[in-house]
């Protein structure tokens, strides 16, 4: 009897160890591909982008934790909707300050022009939030001893992917940490994704392109030509 109990305990420990190793390998593979995309010049960057998308999709499907664990659910949506209100308030303050400083650059066409220029970025912001919460944070929660350590690690990883941009790197660290802690509490991805889109668009229309290089990161930031471009962050972020 004692032997069978010990054997069962050892089996569980072995399975847990394999699970942790798998999480570590998945994190390393996905993050390595993301960094490769960020730091590789075109045309190879496009090829690596599709490789990274395929790899993350396969790893996510293979380790599917369920919609509830990933925050893709209705529960707590309204309880966490205050995050969207906070993002709207911060965006309004940024737009007001940018107007006073003459750095506000809105696309032509009013609200329709804004949607036409930034709908793709809004979708990309949702994808980034999914990666942060559902891929990186979920695995780090299993690897690290407590939720705060996992949130801190996930936000550091998220911010590092935005190097060497001096505007986006600190902003994404603060946002990433905040978003991870909110996600741990409410387990709902939708308000965080909406807030990310709002804040990202606010940065795009209030910070001059010469300052943040039109929100480029990695090699794109370093090779930015300081020309005046329409701000299309969806095509320039990792």
Buried (B, 14 or more C-beta within 10 A) or exposed (E): EEEEEEEEEEEEEEEEEEBEEBBBEBBEBBBEBBBBBBBBEEEEBEEBBEEBEEBBEEBBEEBEEEEEEBBBBEEBBEEBBEBBEBBBEBBEEBBEEBEEEEBBBBBEEEEEEBEEBBEEBBEBBBBBBBBBBBBBBBBBBBBBEEBEEBBBBBBBBBBBBBBEBEBBBEBBBEBBBBBBBBBBEBBBBBBBBBBBBBBBBBBBBBBBBEEBBBBBBBBBBEEBEEEEEEBBBBEBBB
